[in-house]
Amino acid sequence: MERIKTGVEGLDYLLEGGFPHPSSVLITGPPGSGKTILGLQFLYEGASKYKEPGLLINMEGFPNEISWYAEVFDWDLGALQQKGLLIFSSYDPAEFEKFELRTLHSEIIIQLQRVIKQIKAKRVVIDSITPLGQALKDKAKFRTLLYYLSKALKENGCTSLFIAEKVDEKDTEFQVESFLMDGVIELNFTARADVLENTLMIKKMVATKFPRSKYLIDFSEKGIRLATGYY
């Protein structure tokens, strides 16, 4: 089995070398848990260290947030964009309400396939898929869209991170995403002595033996990493 490096220090060790490739992995967690950072780090490390082109589809948020993260973690995203190793694209969630499922499915997948072939992308991050479900307002339709989206990405040789918002004790708002994904990683907070600590837990990963434990993570000058002594 081919593995693709996660870009997170310590995580590849827990995953027997990295994410299975190609595969689709759900990254879920509450606001501020590091989901977007993990997604950007996955793309940046792949492009800068392994020359693996990556694509970010921003479904929500502002473009300047990417620049802020690049500055904080000293990621030269601009240079990688100029070399054609990274492409950032965005959608306005308000536009989704205009589409029926079939139209929305075709619109997104056709555009993705065009860009993937253009740069020969190996890594894709969609941040986040929650607005898609909210726009469709139908769990069955959302599940169908995710299925074909994941299928198309894997058929094009991509390992993709699907970022979703965690709601209360549920993995995601719609609770269908984890069934469709090859892997699920939850980022969260753990209270210890009145302090919130960031944690990471692998909840699912196809064809991989992984520990069923929570691991503390911290934010270094280069991004997310597993805390020393917990892996």
C-alpha positions as protocol buffer text, in pm:
chain_id: "A"
residue {
  index: 1
  type: MET
  ca { x: 0 y: 0 z: 0 }
}
residue {
  index: 2
  type: GLU
  ca { x: 124 y: 347 z: -87 }
}
residue {
  index: 3
  type: ARG
  ca { x: 124 y: 599 z: 198 }
}
residue {
  index: 4
  type: ILE
  ca { x: 129 y: 977 z: 177 }
}
residue {
  index: 5
  type: LYS
  ca { x: 295 y: 1183 z: 452 }
}
residue {
  index: 6
  type: THR
  ca { x: 55 y: 1380 z: 671 }
}
residue {
  index: 7
  type: GLY
  ca { x: 290 y: 1673 z: 729 }
}
residue {
  index: 8
  type: VAL
  ca { x: 224 y: 1657 z: 1104 }
}
residue {
  index: 9
  type: GLU
  ca { x: 525 y: 1562 z: 1315 }
}
residue {
  index: 10
  type: GLY
  ca { x: 455 y: 1237 z: 1500 }
}
residue {
  index: 11
  type: LEU
  ca { x: 130 y: 1152 z: 1319 }
}
residue {
  index: 12
  type: ASP
  ca { x: 288 y: 942 z: 1043 }
}
residue {
  index: 13
  type: TYR
  ca { x: 428 y: 713 z: 1311 }
}
residue {
  index: 14
  type: LEU
  ca { x: 76 y: 647 z: 1444 }
}
residue {
  index: 15
  type: LEU
  ca { x: -55 y: 579 z: 1091 }
}
residue {
  index: 16
  type: GLU
  ca { x: 209 y: 326 z: 984 }
}
residue {
  index: 17
  type: GLY
  ca { x: 373 y: 583 z: 756 }
}
residue {
  index: 18
  type: GLY
  ca { x: 91 y: 821 z: 665 }
}
residue {
  index: 19
  type: PHE
  ca { x: -253 y: 833 z: 505 }
}
residue {
  index: 20
  type: PRO
  ca { x: -335 y: 547 z: 265 }
}
residue {
  index: 21
  type: HIS
  ca { x: -310 y: 681 z: -91 }
}
residue {
  index: 22
  type: PRO
  ca { x: -544 y: 759 z: -255 }
}
residue {
  index: 23
  type: SER
  ca { x: -801 y: 806 z: 19 }
}
residue {
  index: 24
  type: SER
  ca { x: -1048 y: 1052 z: 170 }
}
residue {
  index: 25
  type: VAL
  ca { x: -1003 y: 1159 z: 531 }
}
residue {
  index: 26
  type: LEU
  ca { x: -1246 y: 1357 z: 745 }
}
residue {
  index: 27
  type: ILE
  ca { x: -1093 y: 1619 z: 976 }
}
residue {
  index: 28
  type: THR
  ca { x: -1348 y: 1724 z: 1236 }
}
residue {
  index: 29
  type: GLY
  ca { x: -1342 y: 1945 z: 1542 }
}
residue {
  index: 30
  type: PRO
  ca { x: -1487 y: 2254 z: 1710 }
}
residue {
  index: 31
  type: PRO
  ca { x: -1383 y: 2610 z: 1617 }
}
residue {
  index: 32
  type: GLY
  ca { x: -1023 y: 2687 z: 1706 }
}
residue {
  index: 33
  type: SER
  ca { x: -908 y: 2326 z: 1728 }
}
residue {
  index: 34
  type: GLY
  ca { x: -664 y: 2356 z: 1433 }
}
residue {
  index: 35
  type: LYS
  ca { x: -857 y: 2199 z: 1144 }
}
residue {
  index: 36
  type: THR
  ca { x: -764 y: 2462 z: 884 }
}
residue {
  index: 37
  type: ILE
  ca { x: -402 y: 2467 z: 1002 }
}
residue {
  index: 38
  type: LEU
  ca { x: -377 y: 2089 z: 965 }
}
residue {
  index: 39
  type: GLY
  ca { x: -521 y: 2110 z: 613 }
}
residue {
  index: 40
  type: LEU
  ca { x: -284 y: 2386 z: 503 }
}
residue {
  index: 41
  type: GLN
  ca { x: 11 y: 2207 z: 664 }
}
residue {
  index: 42
  type: PHE
  ca { x: -77 y: 1888 z: 474 }
}
residue {
  index: 43
  type: LEU
  ca { x: -64 y: 2084 z: 147 }
}
residue {
  index: 44
  type: TYR
  ca { x: 245 y: 2290 z: 232 }
}
residue {
  index: 45
  type: GLU
  ca { x: 457 y: 1997 z: 352 }
}
residue {
  index: 46
  type: GLY
  ca { x: 361 y: 1792 z: 49 }
}
residue {
  index: 47
  type: ALA
  ca { x: 449 y: 2068 z: -196 }
}
residue {
  index: 48
  type: SER
  ca { x: 765 y: 2193 z: -27 }
}
residue {
  index: 49
  type: LYS
  ca { x: 923 y: 1863 z: 82 }
}
residue {
  index: 50
  type: TYR
  ca { x: 795 y: 1607 z: -167 }
}
residue {
  index: 51
  type: LYS
  ca { x: 703 y: 1819 z: -475 }
}
residue {
  index: 52
  type: GLU
  ca { x: 347 y: 1684 z: -455 }
}
residue {
  index: 53
  type: PRO
  ca { x: 108 y: 1945 z: -602 }
}
residue {
  index: 54
  type: GLY
  ca { x: -189 y: 2040 z: -387 }
}
residue {
  index: 55
  type: LEU
  ca { x: -525 y: 2212 z: -420 }
}
residue {
  index: 56
  type: LEU
  ca { x: -722 y: 2399 z: -153 }
}
residue {
  index: 57
  type: ILE
  ca { x: -1095 y: 2451 z: -206 }
}
residue {
  index: 58
  type: ASN
  ca { x: -1209 y: 2715 z: 42 }
}
residue {
  index: 59
  type: MET
  ca { x: -1583 y: 2683 z: 100 }
}
residue {
  index: 60
  type: GLU
  ca { x: -1591 y: 2929 z: 386 }
}
residue {
  index: 61
  type: GLY
  ca { x: -1360 y: 3189 z: 534 }
}
residue {
  index: 62
  type: PHE
  ca { x: -1152 y: 3474 z: 401 }
}
residue {
  index: 63
  type: PRO
  ca { x: -844 y: 3454 z: 173 }
}
residue {
  index: 64
  type: ASN
  ca { x: -639 y: 3672 z: 409 }
}
residue {
  index: 65
  type: GLU
  ca { x: -659 y: 3398 z: 674 }
}
residue {
  index: 66
  type: ILE
  ca { x: -429 y: 3188 z: 458 }
}
residue {
  index: 67
  type: SER
  ca { x: -179 y: 3473 z: 447 }
}
residue {
  index: 68
  type: TRP
  ca { x: -194 y: 3508 z: 824 }
}
residue {
  index: 69
  type: TYR
  ca { x: -121 y: 3139 z: 878 }
}
residue {
  index: 70
  type: ALA
  ca { x: 163 y: 3155 z: 626 }
}
residue {
  index: 71
  type: GLU
  ca { x: 317 y: 3443 z: 818 }
}
residue {
  index: 72
  type: VAL
  ca { x: 276 y: 3283 z: 1161 }
}
residue {
  index: 73
  type: PHE
  ca { x: 428 y: 2950 z: 1054 }
}
residue {
  index: 74
  type: ASP
  ca { x: 680 y: 3086 z: 803 }
}
residue {
  index: 75
  type: TRP
  ca { x: 522 y: 2902 z: 509 }
}
residue {
  index: 76
  type: ASP
  ca { x: 627 y: 3049 z: 173 }
}
residue {
  index: 77
  type: LEU
  ca { x: 299 y: 2967 z: 2 }
}
residue {
  index: 78
  type: GLY
  ca { x: 350 y: 3233 z: -266 }
}
residue {
  index: 79
  type: ALA
  ca { x: 664 y: 3068 z: -402 }
}
residue {
  index: 80
  type: LEU
  ca { x: 488 y: 2732 z: -423 }
}
residue {
  index: 81
  type: GLN
  ca { x: 194 y: 2892 z: -604 }
}
residue {
  index: 82
  type: GLN
  ca { x: 431 y: 3048 z: -858 }
}
residue {
  index: 83
  type: LYS
  ca { x: 586 y: 2706 z: -920 }
}
residue {
  index: 84
  type: GLY
  ca { x: 242 y: 2555 z: -981 }
}
residue {
  index: 85
  type: LEU
  ca { x: 267 y: 2330 z: -676 }
}
residue {
  index: 86
  type: LEU
  ca { x: -25 y: 2492 z: -493 }
}
residue {
  index: 87
  type: ILE
  ca { x: -356 y: 2631 z: -613 }
}
residue {
  index: 88
  type: PHE
  ca { x: -613 y: 2801 z: -390 }
}
residue {
  index: 89
  type: SER
  ca { x: -973 y: 2831 z: -502 }
}
residue {
  index: 90
  type: SER
  ca { x: -1288 y: 2946 z: -327 }
}
residue {
  index: 91
  type: TYR
  ca { x: -1665 y: 2920 z: -348 }
}
residue {
  index: 92
  type: ASP
  ca { x: -1929 y: 3150 z: -203 }
}
residue {
  index: 93
  type: PRO
  ca { x: -2166 y: 2937 z: 13 }
}
residue {
  index: 94
  type: ALA
  ca { x: -2456 y: 3162 z: -88 }
}
residue {
  index: 95
  type: GLU
  ca { x: -2418 y: 3037 z: -446 }
}
residue {
  index: 96
  type: PHE
  ca { x: -2491 y: 2675 z: -347 }
}
residue {
  index: 97
  type: GLU
  ca { x: -2857 y: 2750 z: -281 }
}
residue {
  index: 98
  type: LYS
  ca { x: -2908 y: 2825 z: -651 }
}
residue {
  index: 99
  type: PHE
  ca { x: -2812 y: 2473 z: -757 }
}
residue {
  index: 100
  type: GLU
  ca { x: -2999 y: 2147 z: -758 }
}
residue {
  index: 101
  type: LEU
  ca { x: -2799 y: 1843 z: -648 }
}
residue {
  index: 102
  type: ARG
  ca { x: -2718 y: 1730 z: -1003 }
}
residue {
  index: 103
  type: THR
  ca { x: -2603 y: 2077 z: -1108 }
}
residue {
  index: 104
  type: LEU
  ca { x: -2400 y: 2131 z: -792 }
}
residue {
  index: 105
  type: HIS
  ca { x: -2242 y: 1787 z: -828 }
}
residue {
  index: 106
  type: SER
  ca { x: -2139 y: 1855 z: -1187 }
}
residue {
  index: 107
  type: GLU
  ca { x: -2020 y: 2211 z: -1116 }
}
residue {
  index: 108
  type: ILE
  ca { x: -1785 y: 2112 z: -836 }
}
residue {
  index: 109
  type: ILE
  ca { x: -1653 y: 1784 z: -972 }
}
residue {
  index: 110
  type: ILE
  ca { x: -1590 y: 1908 z: -1326 }
}
residue {
  index: 111
  type: GLN
  ca { x: -1396 y: 2208 z: -1197 }
}
residue {
  index: 112
  type: LEU
  ca { x: -1198 y: 1993 z: -954 }
}
residue {
  index: 113
  type: GLN
  ca { x: -1103 y: 1742 z: -1222 }
}
residue {
  index: 114
  type: ARG
  ca { x: -989 y: 2020 z: -1454 }
}
residue {
  index: 115
  type: VAL
  ca { x: -758 y: 2174 z: -1194 }
}
residue {
  index: 116
  type: ILE
  ca { x: -631 y: 1836 z: -1072 }
}
residue {
  index: 117
  type: LYS
  ca { x: -527 y: 1740 z: -1424 }
}
residue {
  index: 118
  type: GLN
  ca { x: -377 y: 2084 z: -1485 }
}
residue {
  index: 119
  type: ILE
  ca { x: -131 y: 2066 z: -1193 }
}
residue {
  index: 120
  type: LYS
  ca { x: -131 y: 1685 z: -1151 }
}
residue {
  index: 121
  type: ALA
  ca { x: -253 y: 1730 z: -795 }
}
residue {
  index: 122
  type: LYS
  ca { x: -187 y: 1456 z: -544 }
}
residue {
  index: 123
  type: ARG
  ca { x: -329 y: 1635 z: -238 }
}
residue {
  index: 124
  type: VAL
  ca { x: -664 y: 1814 z: -200 }
}
residue {
  index: 125
  type: VAL
  ca { x: -818 y: 1994 z: 99 }
}
residue {
  index: 126
  type: ILE
  ca { x: -1182 y: 2105 z: 110 }
}
residue {
  index: 127
  type: ASP
  ca { x: -1244 y: 2353 z: 392 }
}
residue {
  index: 128
  type: SER
  ca { x: -1515 y: 2304 z: 486 }
}
residue {
  index: 129
  type: ILE
  ca { x: -1785 y: 2069 z: 363 }
}
residue {
  index: 130
  type: THR
  ca { x: -2037 y: 2181 z: 628 }
}
residue {
  index: 131
  type: PRO
  ca { x: -2178 y: 2468 z: 413 }
}
residue {
  index: 132
  type: LEU
  ca { x: -2252 y: 2216 z: 136 }
}
residue {
  index: 133
  type: GLY
  ca { x: -2477 y: 2017 z: 366 }
}
residue {
  index: 134
  type: GLN
  ca { x: -2647 y: 2327 z: 499 }
}
residue {
  index: 135
  type: ALA
  ca { x: -2718 y: 2448 z: 146 }
}
residue {
  index: 136
  type: LEU
  ca { x: -2863 y: 2115 z: 31 }
}
residue {
  index: 137
  type: LYS
  ca { x: -3079 y: 2086 z: 346 }
}
residue {
  index: 138
  type: ASP
  ca { x: -3118 y: 1714 z: 285 }
}
residue {
  index: 139
  type: LYS
  ca { x: -2900 y: 1450 z: 450 }
}
residue {
  index: 140
  type: ALA
  ca { x: -2949 y: 1194 z: 172 }
}
residue {
  index: 141
  type: LYS
  ca { x: -2855 y: 1442 z: -102 }
}
residue {
  index: 142
  type: PHE
  ca { x: -2552 y: 1557 z: 97 }
}
residue {
  index: 143
  type: ARG
  ca { x: -2437 y: 1198 z: 141 }
}
residue {
  index: 144
  type: THR
  ca { x: -2476 y: 1135 z: -232 }
}
residue {
  index: 145
  type: LEU
  ca { x: -2273 y: 1445 z: -320 }
}
residue {
  index: 146
  type: LEU
  ca { x: -1994 y: 1352 z: -80 }
}
residue {
  index: 147
  type: TYR
  ca { x: -1984 y: 997 z: -213 }
}
residue {
  index: 148
  type: TYR
  ca { x: -1932 y: 1105 z: -573 }
}
residue {
  index: 149
  type: LEU
  ca { x: -1694 y: 1383 z: -474 }
}
residue {
  index: 150
  type: SER
  ca { x: -1476 y: 1143 z: -274 }
}
residue {
  index: 151
  type: LYS
  ca { x: -1497 y: 882 z: -551 }
}
residue {
  index: 152
  type: ALA
  ca { x: -1391 y: 1133 z: -820 }
}
residue {
  index: 153
  type: LEU
  ca { x: -1095 y: 1254 z: -615 }
}
residue {
  index: 154
  type: LYS
  ca { x: -967 y: 902 z: -550 }
}
residue {
  index: 155
  type: GLU
  ca { x: -1012 y: 805 z: -914 }
}
residue {
  index: 156
  type: ASN
  ca { x: -793 y: 1104 z: -1002 }
}
residue {
  index: 157
  type: GLY
  ca { x: -519 y: 980 z: -768 }
}
residue {
  index: 158
  type: CYS
  ca { x: -572 y: 1227 z: -484 }
}
residue {
  index: 159
  type: THR
  ca { x: -562 y: 1191 z: -109 }
}
residue {
  index: 160
  type: SER
  ca { x: -811 y: 1446 z: 20 }
}
residue {
  index: 161
  type: LEU
  ca { x: -890 y: 1603 z: 355 }
}
residue {
  index: 162
  type: PHE
  ca { x: -1256 y: 1693 z: 405 }
}
residue {
  index: 163
  type: ILE
  ca { x: -1281 y: 1944 z: 691 }
}
residue {
  index: 164
  type: ALA
  ca { x: -1609 y: 1956 z: 885 }
}
residue {
  index: 165
  type: GLU
  ca { x: -1743 y: 2129 z: 1193 }
}
residue {
  index: 166
  type: LYS
  ca { x: -1799 y: 1921 z: 1506 }
}
residue {
  index: 167
  type: VAL
  ca { x: -2132 y: 1987 z: 1678 }
}
residue {
  index: 168
  type: ASP
  ca { x: -2171 y: 1899 z: 2048 }
}
residue {
  index: 169
  type: GLU
  ca { x: -2087 y: 1531 z: 2097 }
}
residue {
  index: 170
  type: LYS
  ca { x: -2149 y: 1440 z: 1734 }
}
residue {
  index: 171
  type: ASP
  ca { x: -1856 y: 1404 z: 1491 }
}
residue {
  index: 172
  type: THR
  ca { x: -2030 y: 1639 z: 1247 }
}
residue {
  index: 173
  type: GLU
  ca { x: -2357 y: 1823 z: 1205 }
}
residue {
  index: 174
  type: PHE
  ca { x: -2505 y: 1568 z: 961 }
}
residue {
  index: 175
  type: GLN
  ca { x: -2338 y: 1246 z: 1087 }
}
residue {
  index: 176
  type: VAL
  ca { x: -2305 y: 1091 z: 741 }
}
residue {
  index: 177
  type: GLU
  ca { x: -1952 y: 1208 z: 658 }
}
residue {
  index: 178
  type: SER
  ca { x: -1764 y: 958 z: 874 }
}
residue {
  index: 179
  type: PHE
  ca { x: -1941 y: 663 z: 708 }
}
residue {
  index: 180
  type: LEU
  ca { x: -1819 y: 770 z: 363 }
}
residue {
  index: 181
  type: MET
  ca { x: -1462 y: 859 z: 453 }
}
residue {
  index: 182
  type: ASP
  ca { x: -1167 y: 618 z: 463 }
}
residue {
  index: 183
  type: GLY
  ca { x: -1040 y: 789 z: 775 }
}
residue {
  index: 184
  type: VAL
  ca { x: -1159 y: 1018 z: 1054 }
}
residue {
  index: 185
  type: ILE
  ca { x: -936 y: 1239 z: 1268 }
}
residue {
  index: 186
  type: GLU
  ca { x: -1089 y: 1445 z: 1547 }
}
residue {
  index: 187
  type: LEU
  ca { x: -924 y: 1757 z: 1684 }
}
residue {
  index: 188
  type: ASN
  ca { x: -1060 y: 1879 z: 2015 }
}
residue {
  index: 189
  type: PHE
  ca { x: -990 y: 2033 z: 2353 }
}
residue {
  index: 190
  type: THR
  ca { x: -931 y: 1857 z: 2684 }
}
residue {
  index: 191
  type: ALA
  ca { x: -968 y: 2041 z: 3014 }
}
residue {
  index: 192
  type: ARG
  ca { x: -686 y: 1980 z: 3260 }
}
residue {
  index: 193
  type: ALA
  ca { x: -640 y: 2187 z: 3574 }
}
residue {
  index: 194
  type: ASP
  ca { x: -866 y: 2459 z: 3434 }
}
residue {
  index: 195
  type: VAL
  ca { x: -658 y: 2474 z: 3115 }
}
residue {
  index: 196
  type: LEU
  ca { x: -781 y: 2375 z: 2769 }
}
residue {
  index: 197
  type: GLU
  ca { x: -528 y: 2156 z: 2589 }
}
residue {
  index: 198
  type: ASN
  ca { x: -549 y: 2067 z: 2219 }
}
residue {
  index: 199
  type: THR
  ca { x: -588 y: 1699 z: 2138 }
}
residue {
  index: 200
  type: LEU
  ca { x: -589 y: 1472 z: 1834 }
}
residue {
  index: 201
  type: MET
  ca { x: -757 y: 1133 z: 1807 }
}
residue {
  index: 202
  type: ILE
  ca { x: -761 y: 891 z: 1514 }
}
residue {
  index: 203
  type: LYS
  ca { x: -1110 y: 744 z: 1509 }
}
residue {
  index: 204
  type: LYS
  ca { x: -1093 y: 557 z: 1179 }
}
residue {
  index: 205
  type: MET
  ca { x: -831 y: 476 z: 913 }
}
residue {
  index: 206
  type: VAL
  ca { x: -876 y: 211 z: 649 }
}
residue {
  index: 207
  type: ALA
  ca { x: -624 y: -78 z: 643 }
}
residue {
  index: 208
  type: THR
  ca { x: -423 y: 78 z: 926 }
}
residue {
  index: 209
  type: LYS
  ca { x: -345 y: -33 z: 1280 }
}
residue {
  index: 210
  type: PHE
  ca { x: -362 y: 278 z: 1495 }
}
residue {
  index: 211
  type: PRO
  ca { x: -376 y: 350 z: 1871 }
}
residue {
  index: 212
  type: ARG
  ca { x: -719 y: 421 z: 2021 }
}
residue {
  index: 213
  type: SER
  ca { x: -599 y: 712 z: 2232 }
}
residue {
  index: 214
  type: LYS
  ca { x: -609 y: 1089 z: 2248 }
}
residue {
  index: 215
  type: TYR
  ca { x: -279 y: 1265 z: 2192 }
}
residue {
  index: 216
  type: LEU
  ca { x: -185 y: 1613 z: 2300 }
}
residue {
  index: 217
  type: ILE
  ca { x: -80 y: 1844 z: 2020 }
}
residue {
  index: 218
  type: ASP
  ca { x: 86 y: 2181 z: 2025 }
}
residue {
  index: 219
  type: PHE
  ca { x: 159 y: 2457 z: 1778 }
}
residue {
  index: 220
  type: SER
  ca { x: 526 y: 2508 z: 1698 }
}
residue {
  index: 221
  type: GLU
  ca { x: 679 y: 2772 z: 1475 }
}
residue {
  index: 222
  type: LYS
  ca { x: 621 y: 2530 z: 1183 }
}
residue {
  index: 223
  type: GLY
  ca { x: 263 y: 2427 z: 1256 }
}
residue {
  index: 224
  type: ILE
  ca { x: 88 y: 2143 z: 1440 }
}
residue {
  index: 225
  type: ARG
  ca { x: 285 y: 1858 z: 1595 }
}
residue {
  index: 226
  type: LEU
  ca { x: 218 y: 1583 z: 1845 }
}
residue {
  index: 227
  type: ALA
  ca { x: 342 y: 1687 z: 2187 }
}
residue {
  index: 228
  type: THR
  ca { x: 671 y: 1528 z: 2290 }
}
residue {
  index: 229
  type: GLY
  ca { x: 631 y: 1209 z: 2487 }
}
residue {
  index: 230
  type: TYR
  ca { x: 285 y: 1115 z: 2364 }
}
residue {
  index: 231
  type: TYR
  ca { x: 376 y: 905 z: 2061 }
}
